[in-house]
Structures are given as structure tokens and as C-alpha cells.
Amino acid sequence: MASTDSQVELAKRFLAFVDASPSPFHAVHEAKCRLQAHGYEKIREAENWSGLLKKGGKYFFTRNSSTIVAFAVGGSYTATGGFRVIGAHTDSPALKVKPNAKKSSEGYHQVGVQVYGGGQWCTWFDRDLKVAGRVMVRDANNQVSQQLVHINRPVMRVPTLAIHLNRGLNDAGFKFNLETELVPIIATTLQYGAGKKEEEEKKKADQPPVFLEMVAKELNTTPDHIVDYDFALADCQPSSLGGLNEEFIFAPRLDNLMMSFVALDALLDSENTLADEEGVRMCVLFDNEEIGSVSYMGANSDIIERSIRRTANAFHEGTESADVAFQNSFMISADMAHAVHPNYSSKHEGEHKPHIHKGLVVKSNANMRYATTAATSAGLKELARRHNIPIQDFVVRNDAGCGSTIGPTLSSRGLRTVDVGQPQLSMHSIREMCGVNDCEYSKNLFLAYYNEFVKIDKPLQATVD
């Protein structure tokens, strides 16, 4: 399927974004750079917003450097205007470096890792791996500060066992122990010859891990100045367009940096209609969705509620203005969706098989694993119809488990929510794939949501209160 020039241009901008975002910290940094380039002002939760926020103003703040909240206050803002929010997440399944990463075996230096989220860990074997994250560094004045690190070259690998030593592999399947067999190699150890003194052996054993030495060299410091770190491994292969007609995106972390990218892009592109806006347009990119969102920077924290209340209260429009604004608000929970797999089509419910190239997917579940209701999906579907943007439905089979998103968490706090996602294959693999044109379909629907959704939602909401 051929893609238009605008679809390819958007997809290529995403490739640059995802390649520059090997960790949630880098994804937030990239988002900050884009926001500041569009005139968004950085604010802090630890300061008073009263007198700071202005009608027509554009702002953002971060938590833990891995979650970011960006919002634009309408030029005609009233506290009852409500908030139109899109929420996505910055984290993906990954191998994260342990605090004490030093390991060695059979003449190899290795790096101890923890599994984060529900990854397809078999796909991490035999890949060229890099490392990225943040480091807490002590300077010469004993001041500790945060620095981002992206060692963008293949420094580690988890090799598979030769088929000759594992003859039953293709019959029994690839099975491995997550603690003892999913351990990357980073270097070989220096072998001492016969006659070396015991103290020389001990001196070598007491040296810092080679991993820390590598990070310290990258930062032009020494290992003893590294106080702590948050590091994840990532695939070193660059993202690309693929397929016969370059109609696919092959990349890591599509779940969920794709939704993060198009949500932010839509917010930035909606600026030319901000002057007449009576509400607030907001994009929130959370951390820790892959592990349940229960954290200081996750969707199960107070970020959304505090953001709405503090913004409404900053304009002093009545003691109940924040509560009214909350009830007049709406959220799109945007997280990638399962496209039907041509080799495993029986895994999908027969009448709900999302396809790549057919637009954003509305996710529903009778047991509320997704937050979608008829009332919350109707407005979005009507918006898609008016703009001729394709949209699809998904429900999981009754005999299969259902995943979840940030949607139910935020919906339970009183925020009307619909769950959607762009269809993809290879979800939670180290390399995933989706369709080029679906990026533009998603962005265009999000853009229309920021610009026009209130005109559909207010009349609809009045009939279902």
C-alpha cells in the first residue's frame, strides 16, 4: 500500500523521535525540546501557579524526568470549560541494569539486569544492545546532579546457546531462566598468567565494574563519583521504514512511543485555534504503565487530578470551579492495539479484527479492563465520521486474557475516558511494526479532538448525565 508524502514525512519524524528516546528519560527530554521550540513555558509543581498561569498560556512540567504534562490554556478560558486530555506512556518492556551490576563467569564480564514489564524476552537474545538512562553524579563541590546518558553503540549481547548443544530447541521451544540465562556479556576478563601474586588478583577483583567504568568515561568522570543510576538496555539497530512499498514502520518501543509522539504532535499543531478555546488542552505522557502505573510518576498517582485542580484554581473562578471543570473534562487513553496477525488470526474475536492501515482502534471490554463506554466512544466515532478518518473496534475473545491501560485507572477517578490505540504487530518484542498511514490517521483524529470535540461532547453529555 503506497503512502502519501505527508504520511511518510510524519513517519520519518517519528523514526527520529524513537531513535532519540531509548529510555523514558530521553523520551521526556525530546518532548521538552519540542514543547520549548513551540513556546511552552516550563513550570514546577513546587511553585505557586496562582498569578503564574495566563489565558492563552502554554506550559509543561515533569515528574521524575520520566513523566511530562503539557497543557495550553484557552484564550477564552473559563473554569467550567473542561479539559481535553490525551494520555499515553513513555515506558516499554526492557532489561534494566541492577544497582550492583557486576557479574563475571567463565572469563566474561557480564551485566546484571532485571526484567521490566511483560516483554517477549526471547527477542532480546542475539541482538546488538546499547544502554541509556540517567546517572546521579557528584561533582568536585560534592553537589549531586542528574545527567542523561545514551551510549549509542553495541556494547552488550545475550548470545543464544548453539543448536548443537540444545538439540531439542525447535521441538520443545526456546526456554530459558530469566535470572541465570538472560545475562548480557559486555567484555572478557583480563586473564592473569601463572606466578601472579595473590594481591594483584585481589586488586583486580576490587576494581569497579567495567560497566561503571564505561559510564564514567562517557561522562568524563570517575566511577566513585557515580552515586546512582537508572539504566535500560535497548536495541542498537536504527528504526526504519520497511516492506515492499515502505508502508511499515519497523522500530523498538512503538508501544507506546508512537502514541506519545502523535498525541504531542497533535497538541502542538492545534495552537492556531487556541484563541477561541474555553477550556484547556492537555497531553500527559506517564511512566510505569507497563508495570501497573502504581508509582509517583504513574497514572495511578495524583498527576491528572492535581493538574486540573491547580489550573482551575489558578484563575480564582469559584470554590467549586475545579470540580465542575473535572466533570466537564474528557480523556483519550492512547495505547497501541493488537492488529490481527495473518498467521494467528484465530487469536482474535471474529468480528473484531483490527487491521494495519485501517485507522485507530477503539478498545472495549465488558469487565472494564478498558475504560470505553458507549457514551465515551460515541463522540469520538462521530468526530471520525465527520472528518472521514477510519476507525476500528476491538474486543478480546472470551477465552483469552485481556490487557489493560491507564484508562481504567483514570476513569475511576471520575474522568470520562475512551481507550484507543494504533494497530501494531510484534507487541512487546524488542522490534515491533505498524503501518505508516495509521500514524497520520491517529494524529488527525487527535488534532480534531483538541480543536472540535467539545462541540460534539457537550450536547452528547447532556443526554447521559
C-alpha positions as CSV (number, residue, x, y, z in Angstrom):
1,M,0.0,0.0,0.0
2,A,1.5,3.3,-1.1
3,S,1.7,6.1,1.5
4,T,1.3,9.8,0.8
5,D,4.1,12.3,1.1
6,S,2.6,13.7,4.3
7,Q,2.3,10.3,5.8
8,V,5.9,9.4,5.1
9,E,7.1,12.8,6.4
10,L,5.3,12.2,9.7
11,A,6.6,8.6,9.9
12,K,10.2,9.8,9.4
13,R,9.8,12.4,12.1
14,F,8.6,9.6,14.4
15,L,11.7,7.5,13.5
16,A,13.9,10.3,14.6
17,F,12.0,10.7,17.8
18,V,12.0,7.0,18.8
19,D,15.7,6.6,17.9
20,A,16.5,9.5,20.2
21,S,14.3,8.1,23.0
22,P,15.9,4.8,24.2
23,S,14.6,5.4,27.7
24,P,11.7,7.3,29.3
25,F,14.1,10.0,30.4
26,H,15.2,10.6,26.9
27,A,11.6,10.5,25.6
28,V,10.7,13.2,28.1
29,H,13.7,15.2,27.1
30,E,12.8,15.0,23.4
31,A,9.2,16.1,24.3
32,K,10.6,19.1,26.3
33,C,12.7,20.2,23.4
34,R,9.7,20.2,21.1
35,L,7.5,22.0,23.6
36,Q,10.0,24.7,24.2
37,A,10.5,25.2,20.5
38,H,6.8,25.9,20.3
39,G,6.8,28.5,23.1
40,Y,5.7,26.3,26.0
41,E,7.0,27.6,29.4
42,K,8.5,25.2,31.9
43,I,6.8,25.4,35.4
44,R,7.3,23.4,38.5
45,E,4.8,21.6,40.8
46,A,6.7,23.0,43.7
47,E,5.8,26.6,42.9
48,N,2.5,28.6,43.2
49,W,0.5,28.6,40.0
50,S,-1.8,31.4,41.0
51,G,-0.8,34.5,39.1
52,L,1.6,32.4,37.0
53,L,-0.9,30.9,34.5
54,K,-2.4,33.1,31.9
55,K,-5.2,32.7,29.4
56,G,-3.6,31.7,26.1
57,G,-0.5,30.4,28.0
58,K,1.3,27.2,27.2
59,Y,3.0,25.3,30.0
60,F,4.7,22.0,30.9
61,F,6.2,20.3,33.9
62,T,7.8,16.9,34.6
63,R,7.9,14.4,37.4
64,N,11.0,12.2,37.9
65,S,12.1,13.3,34.5
66,S,10.2,10.3,33.1
67,T,6.6,11.8,33.1
68,I,5.6,15.0,31.4
69,V,2.4,17.1,31.5
70,A,1.9,19.7,28.8
71,F,-1.1,22.0,28.6
72,A,-2.4,25.0,26.7
73,V,-4.9,27.3,28.4
74,G,-7.6,28.6,26.0
75,G,-7.6,32.3,25.2
76,S,-11.3,32.4,26.2
77,Y,-10.8,30.1,29.2
78,T,-13.5,29.6,31.8
79,A,-13.1,27.3,34.7
80,T,-16.1,25.3,33.6
81,G,-14.7,24.9,30.1
82,G,-13.2,21.5,30.9
83,F,-10.0,19.8,29.9
84,R,-9.4,17.7,26.8
85,V,-6.7,15.3,27.7
86,I,-4.7,12.7,25.8
87,G,-2.8,10.3,27.9
88,A,0.0,7.9,26.8
89,H,3.1,6.4,28.3
90,T,6.8,6.7,27.9
91,D,7.9,3.3,29.2
92,S,8.3,0.0,27.3
93,P,9.3,-3.5,28.4
94,A,13.1,-3.5,28.8
95,L,16.1,-5.0,30.6
96,K,17.1,-2.7,33.4
97,V,20.5,-2.7,34.9
98,K,20.7,-3.8,38.5
99,P,22.1,-1.4,41.2
100,N,25.0,-3.8,41.7
101,A,25.6,-4.8,38.1
102,K,28.9,-6.6,38.5
103,K,28.9,-10.2,37.2
104,S,31.5,-12.5,35.7
105,S,31.6,-16.1,34.6
106,E,34.0,-18.2,32.6
107,G,36.2,-15.4,31.6
108,Y,33.5,-12.9,30.7
109,H,32.4,-9.7,32.3
110,Q,28.6,-9.5,32.4
111,V,26.0,-7.1,33.5
112,G,23.2,-8.0,35.9
113,V,19.8,-7.0,34.7
114,Q,16.2,-7.0,35.9
115,V,13.2,-7.7,33.6
116,Y,10.8,-4.7,33.4
117,G,7.3,-5.3,32.3
118,G,5.9,-8.1,30.2
119,G,8.5,-8.3,27.4
120,Q,9.0,-11.0,24.8
121,W,12.4,-11.7,26.3
122,C,13.3,-14.3,23.8
123,T,13.6,-11.5,21.2
124,W,16.4,-9.9,23.3
125,F,18.8,-12.7,22.5
126,D,21.4,-12.3,19.7
127,R,20.7,-8.5,19.4
128,D,23.3,-5.8,19.5
129,L,22.4,-3.9,22.7
130,K,23.2,-0.3,23.8
131,V,22.5,1.3,27.1
132,A,20.7,4.5,28.0
133,G,19.2,6.3,31.1
134,R,20.2,8.8,33.7
135,V,23.0,9.0,36.2
136,M,23.3,10.8,39.5
137,V,26.8,12.3,39.5
138,R,28.7,14.0,42.3
139,D,30.9,16.9,41.2
140,A,34.0,18.4,42.8
141,N,31.9,20.5,45.1
142,N,30.0,17.4,46.4
143,Q,26.9,18.6,44.6
144,V,24.8,15.8,43.0
145,S,23.1,16.3,39.7
146,Q,21.3,14.3,37.1
147,Q,22.8,13.6,33.7
148,L,21.4,11.7,30.7
149,V,23.5,9.0,29.1
150,H,23.0,7.4,25.7
151,I,25.8,5.1,24.7
152,N,24.7,4.6,21.2
153,R,26.9,1.7,20.1
154,P,26.6,-2.1,20.6
155,V,28.2,-2.7,24.0
156,M,26.4,-5.8,25.1
157,R,24.8,-9.0,23.8
158,V,22.9,-12.0,25.2
159,P,24.1,-14.9,23.0
160,T,21.9,-18.0,22.5
161,L,23.3,-21.5,23.1
162,A,24.4,-23.3,19.9
163,I,21.8,-25.6,18.4
164,H,24.4,-28.4,18.7
165,L,24.2,-28.1,22.5
166,N,20.4,-27.8,22.6
167,R,19.1,-30.3,20.0
168,G,15.5,-30.2,21.3
169,L,15.2,-26.4,20.8
170,N,12.9,-26.5,17.7
171,D,10.7,-29.2,19.1
172,A,10.4,-28.1,22.8
173,G,10.6,-24.3,22.2
174,F,13.0,-21.7,23.4
175,K,13.0,-21.9,27.2
176,F,15.4,-20.1,29.4
177,N,15.9,-18.9,33.0
178,L,15.3,-15.2,33.4
179,E,17.9,-14.8,36.2
180,T,20.8,-17.0,35.0
181,E,20.5,-17.2,31.2
182,L,19.3,-13.7,30.3
183,V,22.6,-12.0,31.3
184,P,24.4,-9.8,28.8
185,I,28.1,-10.1,28.0
186,I,30.0,-6.8,28.0
187,A,33.7,-7.9,27.8
188,T,36.2,-10.6,28.5
189,T,38.1,-10.6,31.8
190,L,41.8,-10.0,31.9
191,Q,43.4,-13.4,32.4
192,Y,46.4,-13.5,34.8
193,G,49.3,-15.8,33.9
194,A,50.9,-18.3,36.2
195,G,53.0,-16.8,39.0
196,K,50.9,-13.6,39.5
197,K,50.8,-12.6,43.1
198,E,47.6,-13.0,45.2
199,E,47.4,-9.3,45.9
200,E,47.3,-8.5,42.2
201,E,44.4,-10.8,41.8
202,K,42.6,-9.2,44.7
203,K,43.3,-5.7,43.4
204,K,41.7,-6.6,40.1
205,A,38.7,-8.1,41.9
206,D,38.2,-4.9,43.9
207,Q,38.1,-2.7,40.8
208,P,34.8,-1.1,39.8
209,P,32.6,-3.0,37.4
210,V,33.6,-2.4,33.8
211,F,30.0,-1.2,33.2
212,L,30.6,1.7,35.6
213,E,33.9,2.4,34.1
214,M,32.3,2.7,30.7
215,V,29.6,5.1,32.0
216,A,32.1,7.2,33.9
217,K,34.2,7.6,30.8
218,E,31.1,8.7,28.9
219,L,30.6,11.4,31.5
220,N,34.2,12.4,31.8
221,T,34.2,11.5,35.5
222,T,35.3,8.5,37.7
223,P,33.2,5.6,38.9
224,D,33.4,6.8,42.5
225,H,31.6,10.0,41.5
226,I,28.6,8.0,40.3
227,V,26.1,8.0,43.1
228,D,23.3,6.0,41.4
229,Y,21.7,5.4,38.1
230,D,18.6,4.2,36.2
231,F,19.7,2.4,33.1
232,A,17.9,0.3,30.5
233,L,19.3,-1.7,27.6
234,A,17.9,-1.1,24.1
235,D,18.3,-2.4,20.6
236,C,21.1,-0.7,18.7
237,Q,19.5,-1.1,15.2
238,P,18.0,2.1,13.9
239,S,14.3,2.3,13.2
240,S,13.3,2.2,9.5
241,L,10.5,2.2,7.0
242,G,10.0,-1.3,5.6
243,G,8.0,-3.6,3.4
244,L,7.8,-3.8,-0.4
245,N,6.3,-0.3,-0.6
246,E,7.9,1.1,2.6
247,E,4.4,1.0,4.1
248,F,5.5,-0.3,7.5
249,I,7.5,1.1,10.4
250,F,10.0,-1.3,11.9
251,A,11.1,0.1,15.3
252,P,11.6,-0.6,19.0
253,R,9.2,0.8,21.6
254,L,6.2,1.5,19.3
255,D,4.3,0.6,22.4
256,N,4.0,3.3,23.4
257,L,6.2,6.0,22.0
258,M,4.1,6.1,18.8
259,M,1.0,7.2,20.7
260,S,3.2,9.6,22.8
261,F,4.6,11.1,19.6
262,V,1.3,11.7,17.7
263,A,-0.5,13.0,20.8
264,L,2.2,15.6,21.4
265,D,2.3,16.4,17.7
266,A,-1.5,17.0,17.7
267,L,-1.3,19.3,20.7
268,L,1.4,21.4,19.1
269,D,-0.5,21.6,15.8
270,S,-3.7,22.7,17.5
271,E,-2.2,26.1,18.6
272,N,-3.8,28.1,15.8
273,T,-7.3,27.6,17.3
274,L,-6.3,28.2,20.9
275,A,-7.5,31.8,21.0
276,D,-11.2,30.8,21.0
277,E,-10.7,27.9,23.3
278,E,-12.8,28.0,26.5
279,G,-11.1,25.0,28.1
280,V,-7.6,23.5,28.4
281,R,-5.9,21.2,26.0
282,M,-3.5,18.7,27.8
283,C,-1.2,15.9,26.8
284,V,0.2,13.7,29.6
285,L,2.9,11.1,29.0
286,F,3.2,8.8,32.0
287,D,5.9,6.4,33.2
288,N,5.4,2.9,34.6
289,E,2.3,1.9,32.6
290,E,3.9,-1.4,31.8
291,I,4.0,-2.4,35.5
292,G,0.6,-1.2,36.6
293,S,1.1,2.6,36.9
294,V,1.4,2.5,40.8
295,S,4.2,5.0,41.3
296,Y,4.9,8.6,41.9
297,M,5.2,9.2,38.2
298,G,2.5,6.7,37.1
299,A,-1.1,7.2,36.0
300,N,-2.3,5.9,39.4
301,S,-0.7,8.9,41.1
302,D,-2.3,12.3,41.6
303,I,-0.8,14.0,38.5
304,I,-4.0,14.4,36.5
305,E,-6.2,15.4,39.4
306,R,-3.7,17.9,40.7
307,S,-3.1,19.4,37.2
308,I,-6.8,20.0,36.6
309,R,-7.5,21.4,40.1
310,R,-4.5,23.6,40.2
311,T,-5.1,25.1,36.8
312,A,-8.7,25.8,37.5
313,N,-7.9,27.3,40.9
314,A,-5.2,29.5,39.5
315,F,-7.9,31.6,37.9
316,H,-10.0,32.0,41.1
317,E,-13.3,31.4,39.5
318,G,-15.2,30.0,42.5
319,T,-14.7,27.4,45.1
320,E,-16.3,24.6,43.0
321,S,-14.8,25.6,39.7
322,A,-12.2,22.8,39.8
323,D,-14.8,20.2,40.5
324,V,-17.0,21.4,37.7
325,A,-14.0,21.5,35.3
326,F,-13.2,17.9,36.2
327,Q,-16.7,16.8,35.4
328,N,-16.6,18.7,32.1
329,S,-13.4,17.1,31.1
330,F,-12.7,14.1,28.8
331,M,-9.7,11.8,28.3
332,I,-8.4,9.7,25.4
333,S,-6.2,6.9,26.8
334,A,-3.9,6.2,23.9
335,D,-2.0,2.9,23.9
336,M,-1.1,0.7,21.0
337,A,-3.5,-2.0,19.9
338,H,-3.3,-5.6,18.7
339,A,-3.5,-5.8,14.9
340,V,-4.8,-9.2,13.6
341,H,-1.8,-11.5,12.8
342,P,-2.1,-13.3,9.5
343,N,-0.5,-16.5,10.9
344,Y,-2.6,-16.4,14.1
345,S,-5.9,-14.9,13.1
346,S,-7.8,-17.4,15.3
347,K,-6.5,-15.5,18.4
348,H,-8.9,-12.6,17.5
349,E,-12.6,-12.4,18.0
350,G,-14.1,-13.0,14.6
351,E,-15.9,-9.6,14.2
352,H,-13.3,-7.5,15.9
353,K,-10.0,-7.9,14.0
354,P,-8.2,-4.6,13.7
355,H,-6.0,-4.3,10.6
356,I,-2.9,-2.2,9.9
357,H,-3.8,0.7,7.5
358,K,-7.4,0.9,8.7
359,G,-7.1,3.5,11.4
360,L,-7.2,4.0,15.2
361,V,-8.7,1.2,17.2
362,V,-11.4,1.8,19.9
363,K,-10.8,-0.9,22.7
364,S,-13.8,-2.2,24.7
365,N,-14.1,-4.8,27.5
366,A,-17.2,-5.7,29.4
367,N,-15.2,-6.2,32.5
368,M,-13.7,-2.7,32.2
369,R,-10.2,-3.7,31.5
370,Y,-10.6,-0.8,29.1
371,A,-12.4,2.4,30.1
372,T,-14.5,2.7,27.0
373,T,-18.3,3.0,27.2
374,A,-20.9,3.6,24.5
375,A,-21.2,7.2,25.7
376,T,-17.4,7.9,25.6
377,S,-16.8,6.2,22.3
378,A,-19.8,7.7,20.5
379,G,-18.4,11.3,20.5
380,L,-15.0,10.1,19.1
381,K,-16.6,7.9,16.5
382,E,-18.8,10.8,15.4
383,L,-15.7,13.1,15.2
384,A,-14.0,10.5,13.0
385,R,-17.1,10.2,10.8
386,R,-17.3,14.0,10.2
387,H,-13.6,14.1,9.2
388,N,-13.7,10.9,7.2
389,I,-11.0,9.3,9.4
390,P,-11.1,5.5,9.5
391,I,-11.6,3.9,12.9
392,Q,-12.0,0.3,14.2
393,D,-13.3,-1.7,17.1
394,F,-11.5,-4.3,19.3
395,V,-12.7,-6.7,22.0
396,V,-10.7,-9.7,23.2
397,R,-12.0,-13.3,22.9
398,N,-13.9,-14.6,25.9
399,D,-11.4,-17.5,26.2
400,A,-8.4,-15.2,26.3
401,G,-7.0,-12.8,28.8
402,C,-7.3,-9.1,28.3
403,G,-4.6,-6.5,28.8
404,S,-5.3,-3.1,30.3
405,T,-4.1,0.5,30.1
406,I,-4.1,3.8,32.0
407,G,-7.7,4.2,31.0
408,P,-9.5,2.4,33.9
409,T,-7.2,4.0,36.5
410,L,-8.1,7.5,35.4
411,S,-11.7,6.7,34.7
412,S,-12.1,5.5,38.2
413,R,-11.2,9.0,39.4
414,G,-14.2,10.5,37.7
415,L,-12.6,11.4,34.3
416,R,-14.7,10.2,31.4
417,T,-12.4,8.1,29.2
418,V,-12.2,6.2,25.9
419,D,-9.4,3.7,25.2
420,V,-7.9,3.7,21.8
421,G,-4.7,2.6,20.1
422,Q,-2.9,2.4,16.8
423,P,-2.8,-1.3,15.5
424,Q,0.6,-3.0,15.5
425,L,2.2,-6.4,15.3
426,S,5.1,-7.9,17.5
427,M,3.9,-6.0,20.6
428,H,6.4,-6.2,23.4
429,S,9.1,-7.6,21.2
430,I,12.4,-5.8,21.0
431,R,11.4,-4.8,17.5
432,E,7.8,-4.0,16.6
433,M,5.9,-3.0,13.4
434,C,2.9,-0.8,12.4
435,G,1.6,1.0,9.4
436,V,2.9,4.3,8.1
437,N,-0.5,5.8,7.2
438,D,-2.0,4.9,10.6
439,C,0.3,7.5,12.2
440,E,-1.4,10.2,10.2
441,Y,-4.9,8.8,10.9
442,S,-4.2,8.9,14.6
443,K,-2.7,12.3,14.6
444,N,-5.6,13.8,12.5
445,L,-8.2,12.4,14.9
446,F,-6.3,13.7,17.9
447,L,-6.0,17.1,16.2
448,A,-9.7,17.2,15.6
449,Y,-10.3,16.1,19.2
450,Y,-8.4,19.1,20.5
451,N,-10.0,21.5,18.0
452,E,-13.6,20.4,17.9
453,F,-14.6,17.6,20.2
454,V,-16.3,19.9,22.7
455,K,-19.0,20.7,20.1
456,I,-20.0,17.1,20.0
457,D,-19.3,16.1,23.6
458,K,-21.3,18.8,25.4
459,P,-24.6,18.0,23.7
460,L,-24.0,14.3,24.0
461,Q,-23.0,14.5,27.7
462,A,-26.3,16.4,28.5
463,T,-28.3,13.3,27.4
464,V,-26.3,10.8,29.5
465,D,-25.7,12.6,32.8
